[in-house]
Amino acid sequence: MWAWSAGGYRRMGTAGAVAVAVGGWGAGTLPARDPWGLWVPHGTALTVAAAGLAYLGLTVLLVAWWRYGRTGAAARHARTTLVCWTAPLLVAPPLYSADVYSYIAQGAMVLEGHDVYGAGPSVLDPDGLGGAAAASVGGHWTDTPAPYGPVFLLLAEGVTRLTGGTIVPAVLGLRLVAVAALALIVWALRRLARRLGTDEGGALWLGALNPLLLTHVVGGIHNDGLMIGLLLAGMVLAGRGRWIAGAALVGLAMMVKSPAAVALPFIGVLAGRAAPERPLARRVALGLLGPGLVAGAVAGAATLLAGTGFGWLRTQSVAGSIHTALSAVSDLGLGLGQLARLLLGTDAEPVKSAVQSLGLAAALVVIALLALRSARGRLDPVHGLGLALLALVALSPMVQPWYLLWGLTVVAATAWDGRCGRLLAVLSAGLGYVTQPSGHTPAYGFALAALGCLLAALLVRREGAATDGARVPGPRRPVPDRADART
């Protein structure tokens, strides 16, 4: 394969990001109504051409990302590259998902006093505040209560209030929140990598420059980016001995999306280590109870201040009611349910629900075992958290492509050049193709994803053989430069 400089791959990736953004103007997740007339469809032929351009751009961006890692660029260069690859996406329409319209509509619901945990965006006046956003929400979610915490709903309310719910400025306002989350991820990744002795440039390559993150957090404006940023920042503080502040940040992350709670037992491990002079029993009690109490207090205070009520406690399972083909647990449950219906004449849904519950129970067991290994010193708590989040996603009743980012960003700081990092790099190369720029999930998307993963796996094998078994997921371990060491 050809070899360019890091700057050459930076320019190549920037061209790919520009193509994705330009394609999004014709084939992105366009709103049902845009009073400004900017994000509107322009006919079938142009839509097809724009989708092709976006797919081509994504492929160019992926190749540039993979080869950029081979150059061993230092963290300073990686940060500049991140700016270049992110900038074209800032003014594009929403890409690969319509979730941002749900966020705007839910912000309008909070602003108008609706029970956001008891009803869906369909309660909004079609011609009133948030009506255009509600009309653009995907069909599954129109009548679905919000599964998000009050911290994020307050952010959505603030953006809706400032923009009057007008589609273009509201989307761009929430994209600024996503960019701020990306900046927080970069900050935390560098400090975690520095503390753990891994290369900062490599951590940024897998965890921040990753096209799966750029397209779904910046392009798709998913609030998972904010959850990840707060979670990583909490681990940074906990690793410095400030476990109370770390647990508080995790509490805020939980009030964006609840999976952030997985971090609490690992912060407990760090809390116990921060007090070596205390008796063992007190350290164990501190680790088991302390972070949970702090995060619980933050969650309770945030809920009371937001005024949205504690309905989020009962809406955490609503996402599981939507079947996603990436969830192996739901696929297995559906298959067993259909088999039971054919053989026994019973309803398939209880069987599927039982399998989903068993999957979540298995995830909790894995998380507990990883936390125990971390407490015994057999596993770094940060790496244990990354594996725990990956296990949660693998055994979850609902899985979307960007859910991989929950654990990927954590592992990027600990083992970007290890076996787990190689696997995550391979999955990243494929999962970006699952959804169309329009947000739909066609059958051929899974075929493209499988092809992408296959090609990436072959590249990993070839590059590993070429380096006589060196630990490379694609990139090689760089030699830090003096200039970057001062940043």
Secondary structure, 3 states (H helix, E strand, C coil): CCCCCHHHHHHHHHHHHHHHHHHHHHHCCCCCCCCCCCCCCCCHHHHHHHHHHHHHHHHHHHHHHHHHHHCCCCHHHHHHHHHHHHHHHCCCCCCCCCHHHHHHHHHHHHHHCCCCCCCCHHHCCCCCCCHHHHHHCCHHHCCCCCCCCHHHHHHHHHHHHHHCCCHHHHHHHHHHHHHHHHHHHHHHHHHHHHHHCCCHHHHHHHHCCCHHHHHHHHHCCCCHHHHHHHHHHHHHHHHCCCHHHHHHHHHHHHCCCHHHHHHHHHHHHHHHHCCCCCCHHHHHHHHHHHHHHHHHHHHHHHHHHHCCCCHHHCCCCCHHHCCCCCCHHHHHHHHHHHHHHHHHCCCHHHHHHHHHHHHHHHHHHHHHHHHHHHHCCCCCHHHHHHHHHHHHHHCCCCCCHHHHHHHHHHHHHHHCCCHHHHHHHHHHHHHCCCCCCCCCCCHHHHHHHHHHHHHHHHHHHHHHHHCCCCCCCCCCCCCCCHHHHCC
